Amino acid sequence: MKPVNRNRERNILETQNTSCRFENNILFITGQLKVNDAGDLVKAVLKELRLLNLTEFTINLEGLDDIDSAGVTSLFYIKRKLSAKIPDISIEGGNEAVKKKIELFSSDTSIEDKADSDFEITEAVGRGTYTFFTSYLYGFLLLAADTLYWAVADLFRTKTTREGEFVNQSVNIGVNAALIIIVMSFAIGFVMAVQSAQYLREFGADIYIVDLIVIGIMSQMGPLIAGVLIAGRSGSSIAAEVATMRVTAELDALKTMGLNPVRYVVVPKLYASLFTIPLLIILSNVSGIAGGATAAYSSLNVTPEIFINRMESVMQNKDLLTAFVKSQVYAAIIVLTGSFYGFRVEKGAEGVGKVTTQAVVVSISLVILADSLMAVIFY
Protein backbone atom coordinates (compact mmCIF):
# COMPACT_ATOMS: atom_id res chain seq x y z
CA MET A 1 0.00 0.00 0.00
CA LYS A 2 1.45 3.37 -1.02
CA PRO A 3 1.52 6.28 1.44
CA VAL A 4 -1.17 8.88 0.80
CA ASN A 5 -1.56 12.56 1.57
CA ARG A 6 -4.66 13.59 3.52
CA ASN A 7 -4.19 17.20 4.51
CA ARG A 8 -7.80 18.26 4.93
CA GLU A 9 -8.85 19.43 8.38
CA ARG A 10 -10.11 16.67 10.67
CA ASN A 11 -10.37 15.86 14.35
CA ILE A 12 -8.40 12.80 15.37
CA LEU A 13 -9.01 12.91 19.14
CA GLU A 14 -11.77 14.34 21.30
CA THR A 15 -11.86 13.68 25.03
CA GLN A 16 -13.30 15.52 28.03
CA ASN A 17 -10.07 17.52 28.53
CA THR A 18 -8.15 17.28 25.25
CA SER A 19 -8.94 18.00 21.63
CA CYS A 20 -6.59 17.15 18.77
CA ARG A 21 -7.02 18.46 15.20
CA PHE A 22 -4.83 17.80 12.12
CA GLU A 23 -4.66 20.38 9.31
CA ASN A 24 -2.00 21.03 6.62
CA ASN A 25 0.76 19.04 8.31
CA ILE A 26 0.06 20.74 11.63
CA LEU A 27 -1.31 18.99 14.70
CA PHE A 28 -3.29 21.41 16.88
CA ILE A 29 -3.70 20.33 20.50
CA THR A 30 -6.09 22.25 22.73
CA GLY A 31 -7.40 21.92 26.25
CA GLN A 32 -5.31 20.08 28.81
CA LEU A 33 -2.87 17.28 28.04
CA LYS A 34 -2.39 15.19 31.15
CA VAL A 35 -1.80 11.62 32.16
CA ASN A 36 -5.38 10.45 31.47
CA ASP A 37 -5.26 11.53 27.82
CA ALA A 38 -1.55 11.15 26.96
CA GLY A 39 -1.81 7.50 25.92
CA ASP A 40 -4.88 8.13 23.74
CA LEU A 41 -3.09 11.02 22.04
CA VAL A 42 -0.08 8.88 21.13
CA LYS A 43 -2.23 6.10 19.67
CA ALA A 44 -4.42 8.50 17.69
CA VAL A 45 -1.55 10.51 16.21
CA LEU A 46 0.59 7.53 15.25
CA LYS A 47 -2.40 5.81 13.68
CA GLU A 48 -3.34 8.92 11.74
CA LEU A 49 0.15 9.61 10.42
CA ARG A 50 1.08 6.01 9.71
CA LEU A 51 -0.01 6.16 6.05
CA LEU A 52 0.85 9.79 5.35
CA ASN A 53 3.88 10.70 3.29
CA LEU A 54 5.02 13.92 4.98
CA THR A 55 8.29 15.84 4.73
CA GLU A 56 7.51 18.13 7.66
CA PHE A 57 5.28 17.98 10.67
CA THR A 58 4.48 20.54 13.38
CA ILE A 59 2.82 20.13 16.76
CA ASN A 60 1.08 23.38 17.66
CA LEU A 61 0.32 24.05 21.33
CA GLU A 62 -1.21 27.54 21.08
CA GLY A 63 -4.55 26.28 22.32
CA LEU A 64 -3.12 24.14 25.11
CA ASP A 65 -3.92 25.47 28.58
CA ASP A 66 -2.01 22.99 30.76
CA ILE A 67 0.27 19.95 30.52
CA ASP A 68 1.93 17.54 32.93
CA SER A 69 4.99 15.28 32.74
CA ALA A 70 3.05 12.47 31.05
CA GLY A 71 1.82 14.91 28.39
CA VAL A 72 5.34 16.19 27.71
CA THR A 73 6.61 12.63 27.46
CA SER A 74 3.87 11.76 24.98
CA LEU A 75 4.79 14.71 22.74
CA PHE A 76 8.44 13.78 22.53
CA TYR A 77 7.60 10.11 22.17
CA ILE A 78 5.55 11.00 19.08
CA LYS A 79 8.41 13.13 17.79
CA ARG A 80 10.95 10.38 18.31
CA LYS A 81 8.76 7.71 16.70
CA LEU A 82 8.12 9.80 13.60
CA SER A 83 11.65 11.19 13.22
CA ALA A 84 12.82 8.23 11.12
CA LYS A 85 9.94 8.78 8.65
CA ILE A 86 9.52 12.56 8.74
CA PRO A 87 12.80 14.51 8.58
CA ASP A 88 11.46 17.85 9.83
CA ILE A 89 9.43 17.71 13.07
CA SER A 90 8.95 20.64 15.43
CA ILE A 91 6.95 21.65 18.49
CA GLU A 92 5.79 25.27 18.66
CA GLY A 93 3.52 27.57 20.62
CA GLY A 94 2.14 27.27 24.12
CA ASN A 95 1.78 29.70 27.00
CA GLU A 96 4.53 30.38 29.52
CA ALA A 97 3.34 27.69 31.93
CA VAL A 98 3.27 25.08 29.18
CA LYS A 99 6.72 26.08 27.89
CA LYS A 100 8.24 25.89 31.37
CA LYS A 101 6.84 22.40 31.93
CA ILE A 102 8.04 21.25 28.53
CA GLU A 103 11.51 22.55 29.33
CA LEU A 104 11.38 20.93 32.76
CA PHE A 105 10.20 17.49 31.63
CA SER A 106 11.65 17.58 28.12
CA SER A 107 13.27 14.49 26.62
CA ASP A 108 14.19 16.23 23.39
CA THR A 109 17.32 15.36 21.47
CA SER A 110 19.33 18.15 23.06
CA ILE A 111 18.43 16.88 26.50
CA GLU A 112 19.17 13.31 25.47
CA ASP A 113 22.51 14.33 24.03
CA LYS A 114 23.39 16.10 27.25
CA ALA A 115 22.38 13.08 29.28
CA ASP A 116 24.32 10.83 26.94
CA SER A 117 27.41 13.01 27.27
CA ASP A 118 27.06 12.96 31.06
CA PHE A 119 26.90 9.18 31.19
CA GLU A 120 28.95 8.33 28.10
CA ILE A 121 32.18 7.66 29.97
CA THR A 122 30.45 5.73 32.75
CA GLU A 123 28.52 3.64 30.26
CA ALA A 124 31.62 2.92 28.19
CA VAL A 125 33.59 1.89 31.28
CA GLY A 126 30.77 -0.31 32.50
CA ARG A 127 30.27 -1.99 29.13
CA GLY A 128 34.01 -2.49 28.70
CA THR A 129 34.37 -3.96 32.19
CA TYR A 130 31.46 -6.34 31.64
CA THR A 131 32.83 -7.46 28.27
CA PHE A 132 36.31 -7.92 29.73
CA PHE A 133 35.13 -10.21 32.53
CA THR A 134 32.44 -12.15 30.66
CA SER A 135 34.14 -12.54 27.30
CA TYR A 136 37.88 -12.07 27.55
CA LEU A 137 38.87 -13.07 31.07
CA TYR A 138 36.37 -15.93 31.35
CA GLY A 139 37.25 -17.25 27.89
CA PHE A 140 40.97 -16.97 28.58
CA LEU A 141 40.64 -18.89 31.86
CA LEU A 142 38.61 -21.61 30.14
CA LEU A 143 41.28 -21.98 27.45
CA ALA A 144 44.02 -22.04 30.10
CA ALA A 145 42.21 -24.72 32.10
CA ASP A 146 41.55 -26.84 29.00
CA THR A 147 45.16 -26.51 27.85
CA LEU A 148 46.52 -27.35 31.29
CA TYR A 149 44.35 -30.45 31.50
CA TRP A 150 45.41 -31.84 28.14
CA ALA A 151 49.06 -30.84 28.69
CA VAL A 152 49.17 -32.89 31.89
CA ALA A 153 47.06 -35.75 30.50
CA ASP A 154 49.20 -36.16 27.37
CA LEU A 155 52.32 -36.60 29.48
CA PHE A 156 50.93 -40.05 30.33
CA ARG A 157 49.41 -40.76 26.91
CA THR A 158 52.38 -40.55 24.60
CA LYS A 159 50.77 -42.79 21.98
CA THR A 160 48.05 -40.21 21.30
CA THR A 161 50.39 -37.26 20.67
CA ARG A 162 51.22 -36.01 17.18
CA GLU A 163 54.48 -37.60 16.13
CA GLY A 164 57.19 -35.07 15.29
CA GLU A 165 55.04 -32.04 16.17
CA PHE A 166 57.07 -31.20 19.28
CA VAL A 167 60.25 -30.98 17.19
CA ASN A 168 58.53 -28.90 14.50
CA GLN A 169 57.15 -26.42 17.02
CA SER A 170 60.47 -26.26 18.86
CA VAL A 171 62.19 -25.29 15.62
CA ASN A 172 59.53 -22.70 14.74
CA ILE A 173 59.32 -21.12 18.19
CA GLY A 174 62.85 -21.63 19.47
CA VAL A 175 65.52 -22.28 16.87
CA ASN A 176 64.23 -19.76 14.34
CA ALA A 177 64.09 -17.04 17.00
CA ALA A 178 67.62 -17.62 18.32
CA LEU A 179 69.47 -15.31 15.90
CA ILE A 180 67.32 -12.23 16.48
CA ILE A 181 67.50 -12.73 20.26
CA ILE A 182 71.30 -13.04 20.20
CA VAL A 183 71.72 -9.93 18.07
CA MET A 184 69.27 -7.75 20.01
CA SER A 185 70.53 -8.87 23.41
CA PHE A 186 74.12 -8.14 22.43
CA ALA A 187 73.11 -4.68 21.22
CA ILE A 188 71.16 -3.86 24.37
CA GLY A 189 73.95 -5.12 26.66
CA PHE A 190 76.46 -3.04 24.68
CA VAL A 191 74.33 0.11 24.93
CA MET A 192 73.76 -0.38 28.67
CA ALA A 193 77.50 -0.56 29.27
CA VAL A 194 78.34 2.40 27.04
CA GLN A 195 75.72 4.63 28.69
CA SER A 196 76.88 3.65 32.18
CA ALA A 197 80.62 3.85 31.53
CA GLN A 198 80.88 7.64 31.51
CA TYR A 199 79.22 7.98 34.92
CA LEU A 200 81.27 5.19 36.51
CA ARG A 201 84.48 6.74 35.15
CA GLU A 202 83.73 10.00 36.96
CA PHE A 203 83.68 8.21 40.32
CA GLY A 204 86.57 5.85 39.57
CA ALA A 205 84.26 2.87 39.82
CA ASP A 206 85.14 1.26 36.51
CA ILE A 207 85.07 -2.27 37.88
CA TYR A 208 81.44 -1.92 38.92
CA ILE A 209 80.44 -1.97 35.27
CA VAL A 210 80.59 -5.74 35.64
CA ASP A 211 78.09 -5.73 38.50
CA LEU A 212 75.73 -3.46 36.60
CA ILE A 213 75.80 -5.51 33.41
CA VAL A 214 75.62 -8.96 35.01
CA ILE A 215 72.89 -8.14 37.53
CA GLY A 216 70.89 -6.06 35.04
CA ILE A 217 71.03 -8.66 32.28
CA MET A 218 70.67 -11.80 34.37
CA SER A 219 67.89 -10.65 36.64
CA GLN A 220 65.87 -8.41 34.37
CA MET A 221 66.85 -7.43 30.85
CA GLY A 222 67.87 -10.83 29.47
CA PRO A 223 64.60 -12.65 30.23
CA LEU A 224 62.53 -9.58 29.33
CA ILE A 225 64.24 -9.09 25.97
CA ALA A 226 63.72 -12.74 25.09
CA GLY A 227 60.10 -12.69 26.27
CA VAL A 228 59.19 -9.57 24.31
CA LEU A 229 60.90 -10.76 21.11
CA ILE A 230 59.29 -14.20 21.30
CA ALA A 231 55.90 -12.63 22.01
CA GLY A 232 56.26 -10.44 18.94
CA ARG A 233 57.65 -13.12 16.65
CA SER A 234 56.23 -16.45 17.77
CA GLY A 235 53.06 -15.03 19.37
CA SER A 236 51.97 -13.51 16.08
CA SER A 237 52.76 -16.77 14.29
CA ILE A 238 50.65 -18.79 16.73
CA ALA A 239 47.71 -16.38 16.48
CA ALA A 240 47.86 -16.30 12.67
CA GLU A 241 48.10 -20.09 12.39
CA VAL A 242 45.16 -20.78 14.71
CA ALA A 243 43.08 -18.00 13.14
CA THR A 244 43.73 -19.31 9.64
CA MET A 245 42.74 -22.81 10.69
CA ARG A 246 39.49 -21.42 12.07
CA VAL A 247 38.74 -19.33 8.96
CA THR A 248 39.40 -22.28 6.65
CA ALA A 249 37.24 -24.56 8.85
CA GLU A 250 40.16 -26.83 9.75
CA LEU A 251 39.24 -26.59 13.43
CA ASP A 252 35.68 -27.63 12.60
CA ALA A 253 37.08 -30.56 10.64
CA LEU A 254 39.10 -31.62 13.69
CA LYS A 255 35.95 -31.55 15.82
CA THR A 256 34.13 -33.60 13.18
CA MET A 257 36.86 -36.24 13.39
CA GLY A 258 36.55 -36.31 17.18
CA LEU A 259 39.78 -34.40 17.85
CA ASN A 260 39.98 -31.62 20.42
CA PRO A 261 41.44 -28.50 18.73
CA VAL A 262 43.11 -27.38 21.95
CA ARG A 263 44.78 -30.74 22.41
CA TYR A 264 45.71 -31.06 18.76
CA VAL A 265 46.90 -27.50 18.08
CA VAL A 266 47.69 -25.66 21.30
CA VAL A 267 49.30 -28.29 23.55
CA PRO A 268 52.24 -29.08 21.22
CA LYS A 269 53.02 -25.38 21.01
CA LEU A 270 52.94 -25.13 24.81
CA TYR A 271 55.33 -28.07 25.18
CA ALA A 272 57.74 -26.53 22.67
CA SER A 273 57.59 -23.11 24.33
CA LEU A 274 58.18 -24.49 27.82
CA PHE A 275 61.24 -26.33 26.52
CA THR A 276 62.80 -23.74 24.21
CA ILE A 277 62.18 -20.40 25.93
CA PRO A 278 64.50 -21.21 28.90
CA LEU A 279 67.25 -21.97 26.37
CA LEU A 280 66.51 -18.72 24.53
CA ILE A 281 66.74 -16.78 27.78
CA ILE A 282 70.13 -18.36 28.45
CA LEU A 283 71.25 -17.23 24.98
CA SER A 284 69.87 -13.76 25.71
CA ASN A 285 71.76 -13.56 29.00
CA VAL A 286 75.04 -14.76 27.52
CA SER A 287 74.74 -12.46 24.51
CA GLY A 288 73.77 -9.45 26.64
CA ILE A 289 76.70 -9.99 28.99
CA ALA A 290 79.02 -10.43 26.00
CA GLY A 291 77.81 -7.10 24.62
CA GLY A 292 78.39 -5.45 27.98
CA ALA A 293 81.86 -6.98 28.25
CA THR A 294 82.73 -5.69 24.79
CA ALA A 295 81.66 -2.16 25.73
CA ALA A 296 83.47 -2.37 29.09
CA TYR A 297 86.70 -3.32 27.35
CA SER A 298 86.41 -0.57 24.73
CA SER A 299 85.22 2.21 27.09
CA LEU A 300 86.81 1.41 30.47
CA ASN A 301 89.66 -0.96 29.56
CA VAL A 302 88.10 -3.72 31.67
CA THR A 303 89.75 -6.80 30.15
CA PRO A 304 87.81 -10.03 29.56
CA GLU A 305 89.84 -11.75 32.33
CA ILE A 306 88.92 -9.09 34.87
CA PHE A 307 85.29 -9.12 33.67
CA ILE A 308 84.97 -12.92 34.03
CA ASN A 309 86.64 -13.01 37.44
CA ARG A 310 84.37 -10.25 38.74
CA MET A 311 81.33 -11.86 37.16
CA GLU A 312 81.87 -15.09 39.13
CA SER A 313 81.48 -13.22 42.41
CA VAL A 314 78.44 -11.27 41.21
CA MET A 315 76.34 -14.07 39.73
CA GLN A 316 73.88 -15.84 42.03
CA ASN A 317 71.97 -19.07 41.69
CA LYS A 318 68.80 -17.13 42.48
CA ASP A 319 69.13 -15.28 39.19
CA LEU A 320 69.22 -18.53 37.24
CA LEU A 321 66.20 -19.88 39.10
CA THR A 322 64.30 -16.63 38.57
CA ALA A 323 65.08 -16.69 34.87
CA PHE A 324 63.75 -20.25 34.61
CA VAL A 325 60.49 -19.35 36.39
CA LYS A 326 60.06 -16.34 34.14
CA SER A 327 60.61 -18.47 31.07
CA GLN A 328 57.78 -20.82 32.04
CA VAL A 329 55.42 -17.94 32.74
CA TYR A 330 56.31 -16.23 29.46
CA ALA A 331 55.80 -19.47 27.54
CA ALA A 332 52.30 -19.96 28.96
CA ILE A 333 51.35 -16.32 28.33
CA ILE A 334 52.57 -16.27 24.73
CA VAL A 335 50.97 -19.55 23.68
CA LEU A 336 47.66 -18.99 25.46
CA THR A 337 47.29 -15.40 24.30
CA GLY A 338 48.07 -16.21 20.67
CA SER A 339 45.73 -19.20 20.70
CA PHE A 340 42.97 -17.30 22.49
CA TYR A 341 42.85 -14.54 19.90
CA GLY A 342 43.23 -17.05 17.09
CA PHE A 343 40.11 -18.90 18.25
CA ARG A 344 38.19 -15.59 18.35
CA VAL A 345 38.82 -14.65 14.71
CA GLU A 346 35.92 -13.35 12.62
CA LYS A 347 35.37 -11.88 9.13
CA GLY A 348 37.80 -14.03 7.18
CA ALA A 349 41.24 -12.83 6.11
CA GLU A 350 40.66 -9.35 7.51
CA GLY A 351 39.98 -10.87 10.92
CA VAL A 352 43.22 -12.87 10.81
CA GLY A 353 45.29 -9.70 10.60
CA LYS A 354 43.22 -8.03 13.31
CA VAL A 355 43.51 -10.83 15.87
CA THR A 356 47.21 -11.26 15.09
CA THR A 357 47.82 -7.61 15.93
CA GLN A 358 45.74 -7.90 19.10
CA ALA A 359 47.58 -11.05 20.16
CA VAL A 360 51.00 -9.39 19.75
CA VAL A 361 50.01 -6.26 21.67
CA VAL A 362 48.34 -8.15 24.50
CA SER A 363 51.03 -10.82 24.83
CA ILE A 364 53.84 -8.25 24.97
CA SER A 365 51.88 -6.25 27.53
CA LEU A 366 51.23 -9.35 29.65
CA VAL A 367 54.90 -10.36 29.47
CA ILE A 368 55.97 -6.94 30.74
CA LEU A 369 53.32 -6.96 33.48
CA ALA A 370 54.31 -10.48 34.54
CA ASP A 371 57.97 -9.46 34.59
CA SER A 372 57.15 -6.47 36.80
CA LEU A 373 55.12 -8.62 39.17
CA MET A 374 57.83 -11.26 39.46
CA ALA A 375 60.44 -8.54 40.00
CA VAL A 376 58.47 -7.44 43.05
CA ILE A 377 58.10 -11.02 44.27
CA PHE A 378 61.67 -12.22 43.79
CA TYR A 379 63.66 -9.08 44.68
N, C-alpha and C positions, 0 to 999 in steps of 0.2 A: 504494500500500500504506500503510495507516494504522499509525502507531507503536503498539507494544503494550507492556504492562507484564509483566515476567517477574522477579518479585522472590524467587522461591524460591532456596534455597541451591544453588550449583553451582560446580564448579571450572572455570575458564576457561584455566588454564595450569599445567602441571606439568613442571618440568625437574629436572635433577640438583641444582641449587642453589636454585631459586626455585619457590615455590608461590603461586598467585593464586586467591582464592576470592571470589565475588560473592554478597552476601546483604543484602536489605533496603536497597538503595541504598548499600551500603558495600562497598568493594573491600578485602579483607584480603590483604596481601602478607606472606609469611613466607619465612624463609631468608636468602639473600644475593642482592641485586640488583646485578649488575655488568655489565660490558660485553658478556659473552657472552649474557646473557639480556635485556638492555634492549630490543633490537629486537623480540624475540618478545613481550615484555610489551606494547609499544605496539600491535602488530598485533592481539593477542588482545583487549585492552581496547576498542580502537576498533571492532573487529568486533562485539563483544558488545553495546556500548552504542549501536550505530548505529540500531537499530530501537526502542530504548526511549524512552518519553516521560517523562523525569524532570524534577523541579523542583529537586532537590538531589542532590548526589553527594559522597561522602566517601572518601578514600583513607586507610586505616588501616594504620599501620606498626608496631603493637605487637609483632608477631611477627617483625619484620625484624631480623636480627642485624648485617648489614653492608651498606654501599652505597658505590659509587664515583661519580666524576663523570658517567659515562655513565648510571648509574641515576638520579641526580638530574635530569639533563637529560631523561630519558624521562618522569619523573613530571610535570615542568612542561610538557613537550610535550603530554602527554595533557590536562593542565588547560587549556592554551591552546587546543587543538583543540576541546574540548567546551564552552568558555566561551560561545560564541555560541548553543549549543543548551540548555545547562543553566545557569541563572542563578546557582545557589549551589553552588560547588565548593570543597572544603577538603581540606587534608592534615593529619592528626593522628597523634599517637603517635610511637613510636620511642625507642630508648634515647639516652643522651647522645652516644655516638659518632655515631649516625645523624643526630641533630639538628645536631651541629656540621658534619658534612659537607654536609648540606642547606643550612645557612646559608652555608657556604663556597662551594659550587658553585651556589647558587640562581640561577634566572633568573625569579623570581616578578615580579609586576607592580611591587611596590615597588622591586625592584632595577632593573627595566627603566626605571621612571620616573626613578630616580636617574641611571641611565646616560644616559637621554634628556636630562635637565636638564643633565648635564655637557657633552654634545655638541650641545645644541640650537643654541647660538649659532654654533659652528663649522660645523655642518651648514647652517644658514640662510645663513651667509656664503658657504660653498662653492657651495650651490645658486644663490644670487643671482649670484655671480660667473660661474658657468658659463652661466646664462641670459643675463646681460648680454653676454658675448662671443659666444655662439653664436646668439642670437636678435636682440638689439637692435643691438649694434655691427656684426655681420656684415651684418645686413639693411639697416642704415642705409648702410653703405659700398657695398653693391650698388646701392641706390637712387641714391646720389650718383654712382656711376660710370655708371649707365645714363642718368641725367639729363644729366650732363656730355657724354656721347657724343652724345645727340640734340640737345642745345643747340648744340654745335659743328657737327654735321652739318647742322642745319636753317638755319644761316647761309648755306650754299651751295645750299640747296634751297628757295628761297623759294616755289616753286609748290606745294609740298606742305604749307605751313603753313596754319592756319585763318585765313581772312580776317576781319579785324576783331577777332580775339580779343586781340591785343596791346593795342589801345585799350581794350577792355572791362576787361581785367585791370588796366591802368594806372589807370583810373578807380576801380575797386573798391579796389585796394590803395593807390594814391597820393592821388588827388584827394579821395576821401571821408574820408581820414585827416588831411587838411591842417588842418582847423579845430581838432580836438582837440589836435594837436601844437602849433599856434601858441598856443592858450590855456594849455596846461600848461607850455610852455617859458617863456612870459612870466611866469607865476606863480612858477615855480621860480627864474628869474633875479631877480625882484623880491625874493623871500624871502632869497636868498643875499646880496643887497646890503644889505637891512635888517638882517640878523643880523650882518653884518660891519661895518656903519657905526659902531656904538657903540664897538667896539674900536679901529678906525682913528682915531676922533675923539680918543680918549684920548692917542694918541701923535702927534697932529697930522699924520697921514699920510692926509688925506682923498683926495688925488689918486690914491693907490694902490688905491682902490676900482675904478678902471678896469682896472688890471692884473689884479686878482683876478677880476672878472667876465669880462673878455675871455678870459683864459687858461683859467679854469675852464669856461666855456661852450664855447669853440671846441675845446679839446683833449679834454674829457671829458664834461661834462654834456649838451651839445647832442646829440651823436651817441647817447649812452646813452639819453637821454629818448626820442628818436625811435625807437631800436631796441626799447626795452621797450614803448612804446605800439603800435608796428606789430606786434610779436610777440603782444601781447594782443588787438588788434583783428583784424588781417588773418590772423595765424596761426590763430586759432580759426575764422575763416571758411574758410580753406583746408582745415583738418582736417575740418570739418563737411561741406563740399561733397564732398570725396573719399570720406568715409565714407558719406554718403548715396548716392552713385553706386555704391558697392560693395554696400550693403544692398539697393538696388533693382535690382541686377544690370545696371546700365548699363555697368560696367567689363567684365563678361562679354560683353555685347553688342558692345562695341568690339573685344574679342579675336575674337569670332565673325566680325566684318566685316574682320578682318585689320589692325586698327589697334592700335598699341602704346599702352596707357593712359598710360604715363609721357610719351611723346612728345605725346600728344593733350591731356592734362590738366595735367601738371606743368610742362613746358617753357614754355608761354606765361606761366604765373605767374612762373617764374624770370626770363624776359625783362622782364616788367613790373616786378618787384621791383628788378632790377639797374638799371633806368632811373629809377624813381621815388624810391627810397629816398635816393639822393644829394640829390635836390631837396628831399625832406622834411627831411633833416638841415640843409640850408642854411636852410630856413624855421625850423627849431628853433634854430639858432645866432642868426639875426637876431632872432627873437622873444625869446630868452633875454637877449640883450644889450640889447634895447629895454627889457625889464623891469628889468634891472639899472640902466640909465641913468635910468629913471623913479625908481627908489628912491634913486639917488645924488643926483639933483636935489632930491628932497623931503627927504632926511635930511641930506645934507652940502653942499647948495647947489653941487654940481658941475654947471655948466650943460651943455646939449647940445653947445655949441661946444667947451668944454674936454674933454668926454668923447670927442668924435670926434677931436680933434687928438691926444689921448693914445692913443687906440685905434690910430691909424695907426702909431705907433712900437712898439706892443706886439704887434700881429698879425704872424704869420710864415707864410710859404708852406708850411712843414712842417705847420702845423695843418690847412690846407686839404687837403693830400695825405693826411694821416692820417685825416681825416674821410671822404675818398673811399674809402680802403681799408677802413675800418670799415663803410661803407655796403654794399660788395660782400660782405663777410663776413656781415653781418647778413642781407642778402637771401638768401644761400644757406642760412643756418641756418634762417630762418623758413619758407621754402618747403619745404625738405627735411624739416624736422621735422613740419610740418603734414601733408605728403603721406604721410610714413612712418607716422604714427599713423592717418591716414585709411585707408590700405591694410590696416591690422591690425584693423579694426573687426570685432566679433563681436556676436551676440545682438541684432540689429535696432536699433530706435530707442534702446533703453537703452545699447547699445554706442556709438552716435554721440555721446551726451553724455559718456560716459566717456572716449573717445579725444580728444574736443575739449578736455576739461579737462586730460588728460595732455599734449597737444600744447602748450597754453598754458604750463603750468608748466615743461615741459622747454625750450621755445624761449626763454622769458624767462631761465631759468637759464643756458642756453648763450650767450645774448647777453651776459649779465653776465660769465660766465667768459671769453668771447672778448675782451670789452672790457678785462678785467683783464690778460689775456695780452698784448694789443697795447700796453697802457700800459707794461708792462715792456719790450717790444721797442723801442718808438718813443721812450721818454723816459729 
